[in-house]
Amino acid sequence: MHPHLETFQSDCADVVAENSGPSEIVRRLAPQMRKLLRAAPEFLEPCHRLGRPDQYARNLIFAGHDDSLSLFTLVWAPGQWTPIHDHGTWGVVGVVEGVLEEQSFVRVDHDVDAHRDEGIELLPGGLVLLPPGAVATFVPNPDHIHVTGVPANRGPVLSLHLYGRFLNAFHVYDKAAGTRHLVEAEHTEPGDDVPRRVA
């Protein structure tokens, strides 16, 4: 592993070990992500830049041995978007290249229950444009619900996504139906020929 990544992973593990609250963790890790973005040209390899024609791509850079941390590159072609989703953990996102767009959603159902998968009412929240060098964070409870991607009239994007667990699944929301369901998240690892799903 590249020294910049080793240092970042070690610093992240230390911050997590020293802090129990997600908001404090992301507050301390945001500057570390900013520093990592500046070093990206030195450690990013071709396997970290693999895209897909049909959807955005997730490429694993590292995962902690205890699955407490994971870092991915996400590769976005113009017109590629996530579904409406959450994460079930904290996260820190940094943009390496391009402008990433994020539309947040707020749950406004009468009895907001984090474990309920039906009767969910979402309203659009704020819109954020993240240019190169930008860092954004989120925390769970309540989960950060959003859509992320790149409009068709904008250039491609490469971003780094650090999560407080091995992000192998997340909830996808159907706004019209008022439901959500858990989906497995595909990703590639160095040496993969095709994306893998890890349940």
URQUI-V470810 format. One record per residue. N is the residue number from 1. RES is the residue in one letter. SS is DSSP state (a for helix, b for strand, c for the rest). PHI is phi in whole degrees, -180 to 180 (* if undefined). Layout:
# URQUI-V470810
N&RES&SS&PHI  N&RES&SS&PHI
This chain:
# URQUI-V470810
1&M&c&*  2&H&c&-63  3&P&a&-55  4&H&a&-61  5&L&a&-72  6&E&a&-61  7&T&a&-64  8&F&a&-62  9&Q&a&-63  10&S&a&-65  11&D&a&-63  12&C&a&-63  13&A&a&-61  14&D&a&-64  15&V&a&-63  16&V&a&-63  17&A&a&-66  18&E&a&-89  19&N&c&-132  20&S&c&-95  21&G&c&-94  22&P&a&-58  23&S&a&-66  24&E&a&-71  25&I&a&-61  26&V&a&-69  27&R&a&-62  28&R&a&-80  29&L&a&-88  30&A&a&-57  31&P&a&-64  32&Q&a&-66  33&M&a&-65  34&R&a&-59  35&K&a&-65  36&L&a&-64  37&L&a&-58  38&R&a&-64  39&A&a&-92  40&A&a&-53  41&P&a&-60  42&E&a&-84  43&F&a&-114  44&L&c&-70  45&E&c&-110  46&P&a&-54  47&C&a&-67  48&H&a&-83  49&R&a&-109  50&L&c&-68  51&G&c&-108  52&R&c&-134  53&P&c&-75  54&D&c&-95  55&Q&c&-164  56&Y&c&-62  57&A&b&-116  58&R&b&-115  59&N&b&-119  60&L&b&-72  61&I&b&-98  62&F&b&-156  63&A&b&-135  64&G&c&-63  65&H&c&-62  66&D&c&-104  67&D&c&61  68&S&c&-86  69&L&c&-142  70&S&b&-153  71&L&b&-125  72&F&b&-126  73&T&b&-94  74&L&b&-115  75&V&b&-115  76&W&b&-122  77&A&c&-89  78&P&c&-54  79&G&c&89  80&Q&c&-97  81&W&b&-138  82&T&c&-76  83&P&c&-74  84&I&c&-66  85&H&b&-153  86&D&c&-125  87&H&c&-129  88&G&c&71  89&T&c&-163  90&W&c&-81  91&G&b&-158  92&V&b&-132  93&V&b&-119  94&G&b&-131  95&V&b&-100  96&V&b&-88  97&E&b&-140  98&G&c&83  99&V&c&-122  100&L&b&-91  101&E&b&-109  102&E&b&-133  103&Q&b&-109  104&S&b&-89  105&F&b&-131  106&V&b&-119  107&R&b&-79  108&V&c&-126  109&D&c&-62  110&H&c&-54  111&D&c&-122  112&V&c&-66  113&D&c&-126  114&A&c&-61  115&H&c&-99  116&R&c&-86  117&D&c&-107  118&E&c&-133  119&G&c&68  120&I&c&-92  121&E&c&-116  122&L&b&-115  123&L&b&-121  124&P&b&-62  125&G&b&-106  126&G&b&-78  127&L&b&-112  128&V&b&-127  129&L&b&-109  130&L&b&-111  131&P&c&-83  132&P&c&-55  133&G&c&92  134&A&c&-73  135&V&b&-129  136&A&b&-129  137&T&b&-132  138&F&b&-151  139&V&c&-132  140&P&c&-88  141&N&c&56  142&P&c&-83  143&D&c&-65  144&H&c&-82  145&I&b&-106  146&H&b&-161  147&V&b&-120  148&T&b&-130  149&G&b&169  150&V&c&-136  151&P&c&-60  152&A&c&-63  153&N&c&-95  154&R&c&-118  155&G&c&-75  156&P&c&-65  157&V&b&-133  158&L&b&-126  159&S&b&-136  160&L&b&-107  161&H&b&-130  162&L&b&-103  163&Y&b&-124  164&G&c&-84  165&R&c&-163  166&F&c&-76  167&L&c&-79  168&N&c&-107  169&A&b&-161  170&F&b&-156  171&H&b&-82  172&V&b&-110  173&Y&b&-105  174&D&b&-105  175&K&c&-62  176&A&c&-66  177&A&c&-83  178&G&c&72  179&T&b&-129  180&R&b&-145  181&H&b&-148  182&L&b&-82  183&V&b&-124  184&E&b&-76  185&A&c&-104  186&E&b&-75  187&H&b&-156  188&T&b&-111  189&E&c&-122  190&P&c&-51  191&G&c&95  192&D&c&-72  193&D&c&-93  194&V&c&-135  195&P&c&-61  196&R&b&-115  197&R&b&-105  198&V&c&-121  199&A&c&-84
